[in-house]
């Protein structure tokens, strides 16, 4: 498909569907609230609603920007809409997208990568729905029977997933991966020393990674043009 047609037909359709489904998802989240309010008259004071909203924005507002910036290059536009609609982006959708692109050997950021990413994420949604349904019935009975050290290890699932994704992506761009990792480690010590808030800490590391990748890209491009 030519690039102009891809942008005009495919991406335009993705945006329309994405905005519609995300809007429907937002509205659906408030249906139980309105049901309790209209049927049973159960609603907190308006002042408490504002306080809770401000508290949620303060706690999670930065992640609304940080996650979009950091995940979009791997997920692509359609994958981003699907992932943030169904959830578990870092734990399931991002690894599924990255692994699918690696197996199919497509170049990240291309139209082919977007298509592969979307297919992988759609498959992960179906699989996770099946697994969640299964563990809903048997998980509550099985997990308490596991040894304590195994139960404790569940706390490290997310860092392990991030490490695996970083390693997988760094294999192709080793200089970028190693430099970004070194920067993240050094900045982590600096952020801890000056007591930066967590959201600013993450944003600075992600911005630094973007600048590092941009530096190596320009360096490689300039070297190629001179040759």
C-alpha positions in Angstrom: 0.0 0.0 0.0 1.5 3.4 -0.9 2.4 5.7 2.0 -0.1 8.4 1.2 -2.9 5.8 0.9 -1.8 4.1 4.1 -1.9 7.4 5.9 -5.2 8.5 4.3 -7.1 5.2 4.5 -5.6 2.9 7.2 -4.4 5.5 9.8 -7.5 7.7 9.4 -9.7 4.7 10.0 -7.7 3.7 13.0 -8.0 7.1 14.5 -11.7 7.2 14.0 -12.2 3.8 15.5 -9.7 4.4 18.3 -11.4 7.6 19.4 -14.8 6.0 19.3 -13.8 2.9 21.2 -11.7 4.8 23.8 -14.6 7.3 24.3 -17.0 4.4 24.7 -14.7 2.8 27.2 -14.5 6.0 29.3 -18.3 6.3 29.3 -18.7 2.6 30.2 -16.5 3.2 33.3 -19.0 5.6 34.7 -22.1 3.5 34.1 -21.9 1.8 37.5 -21.4 5.1 39.2 -24.5 6.6 37.5 -26.5 3.5 38.3 -25.7 3.7 42.0 -26.5 7.5 41.9 -29.7 7.3 39.9 -31.2 4.1 41.4 -30.0 4.2 45.0 -29.0 7.9 45.4 -25.5 6.8 46.5 -23.1 9.6 45.6 -20.3 11.3 47.7 -20.3 15.1 48.2 -19.1 17.1 45.2 -16.1 18.4 47.2 -14.9 14.8 47.9 -15.2 13.9 44.2 -13.0 16.9 43.3 -10.4 15.9 45.9 -10.3 12.3 44.7 -10.0 13.5 41.1 -7.1 15.8 42.0 -5.4 13.0 44.0 -5.7 10.6 41.1 -4.3 13.1 38.7 -1.4 13.9 41.0 -0.6 10.2 41.5 -1.1 8.9 37.9 -1.2 12.0 35.7 2.5 11.8 34.7 2.1 8.2 33.6 -0.6 9.2 31.1 2.2 11.1 29.3 5.2 9.0 30.1 3.7 5.7 29.1 2.4 7.0 25.8 5.8 8.4 24.9 7.8 5.3 25.9 5.4 2.6 24.5 4.2 4.2 21.2 7.4 3.4 19.2 6.9 -0.3 19.8 3.1 -0.6 19.9 2.4 1.6 16.8 -0.8 3.6 16.5 -3.4 0.8 16.3 -1.6 -1.2 19.0 -1.6 1.9 21.3 -5.3 2.3 21.0 -6.0 -1.4 21.7 -3.4 -1.7 24.5 -4.6 1.3 26.5 -8.2 0.3 26.0 -7.8 -3.3 27.4 -4.9 -2.5 29.9 -1.9 -4.5 31.1 0.2 -2.6 28.6 3.7 -3.0 30.1 3.0 -6.5 31.4 1.5 -8.2 28.3 0.9 -6.0 25.3 4.4 -4.5 25.0 6.3 -7.8 25.3 3.9 -9.4 22.8 4.4 -6.6 20.3 8.2 -6.6 20.7 8.5 -10.4 20.4 6.2 -10.6 17.3 8.3 -7.9 15.5 11.5 -9.8 16.4 10.1 -13.2 15.1 8.9 -11.7 11.9 12.1 -9.7 11.4 10.3 -6.4 10.6 11.9 -3.0 11.1 10.4 -1.1 14.0 8.6 2.0 13.1 7.5 0.8 9.7 4.0 0.1 8.4 4.8 -3.6 8.5 5.8 -3.4 12.1 2.5 -1.6 13.0 0.5 -4.4 11.3 2.4 -7.1 13.0 2.2 -5.3 16.4 -1.6 -5.0 16.0 -2.0 -8.7 15.2 0.2 -9.7 18.2 -1.7 -7.4 20.6 -5.0 -8.7 19.4 -3.9 -12.2 20.0 -2.6 -11.4 23.4 -6.0 -9.9 24.3 -7.7 -13.1 23.5 -5.1 -15.2 25.3 -5.1 -13.1 28.4 -8.9 -13.1 28.5 -8.8 -16.9 28.5 -6.0 -17.1 31.1 -7.7 -14.6 33.4 -11.0 -16.4 33.1 -9.2 -19.7 33.9 -7.3 -18.3 36.9 -10.4 -16.6 38.2 -11.8 -20.0 38.9 -8.7 -21.9 40.0 -6.2 -19.2 40.9 -7.7 -18.3 44.3 -7.4 -21.9 45.3 -4.0 -22.6 43.9 -1.9 -19.5 44.8 -2.3 -19.8 48.7 -0.9 -23.4 48.4 2.3 -22.2 46.8 5.4 -21.7 48.9 5.9 -18.2 50.4 9.1 -17.5 48.3 7.1 -18.2 45.1 4.3 -15.9 46.1 6.9 -13.2 46.9 8.5 -13.6 43.5 5.3 -12.4 41.9 6.3 -8.9 43.0 9.2 -9.0 40.5 7.2 -9.9 37.4 7.0 -6.4 36.0 10.7 -5.5 36.4 11.6 -8.9 34.9 9.3 -8.2 31.9 10.8 -4.7 31.4 14.3 -6.2 31.6 13.5 -8.8 29.0 12.0 -6.2 26.6 15.0 -3.9 27.1 17.4 -6.8 26.4 15.4 -7.9 23.3 15.4 -4.4 21.8 19.0 -3.7 22.7 20.3 -6.7 20.8 19.7 -4.8 17.5 20.9 -1.4 18.8 23.5 -2.4 21.3 25.1 1.0 21.7 21.8 2.7 22.3 20.7 0.0 24.8 23.9 0.0 26.8 24.2 3.8 26.9 20.6 4.2 27.9 21.0 1.6 30.6 24.1 3.3 32.0 22.4 6.6 31.9 19.4 5.2 33.7 21.6 3.7 36.5 23.5 6.9 37.0 20.4 9.0 37.0 18.7 6.7 39.4 21.5 7.4 42.0 21.2 11.1 41.2 17.4 11.1 41.5 17.6 9.3 44.8 20.2 11.7 46.1 18.2 14.8 45.3 14.9 13.1 46.2 13.2 13.6 42.8 9.5 12.6 42.7 8.9 9.2 41.0 7.1 10.6 38.0 9.8 13.2 37.2 12.4 10.5 37.7 10.8 8.3 35.1 10.2 11.2 32.7 13.9 12.3 32.8 15.2 8.8 32.2 12.8 8.2 29.2 13.7 11.7 27.8 17.4 10.9 28.2 16.9 7.6 26.3 15.1 9.4 23.5 18.0 11.9 23.2 20.6 9.1 23.3 18.8 7.2 20.5 18.5 10.4 18.5 22.2 11.1 19.0 23.3 7.7 17.7 20.8 8.0 14.8 22.2 11.3 13.7 25.8 10.0 14.1 25.1 7.0 12.0 23.3 9.1 9.4 26.1 11.6 9.1 28.7 8.8 8.8 26.7 7.2 6.0 26.3 10.5 4.1 30.1 11.2 4.3 30.8 7.7 3.0 
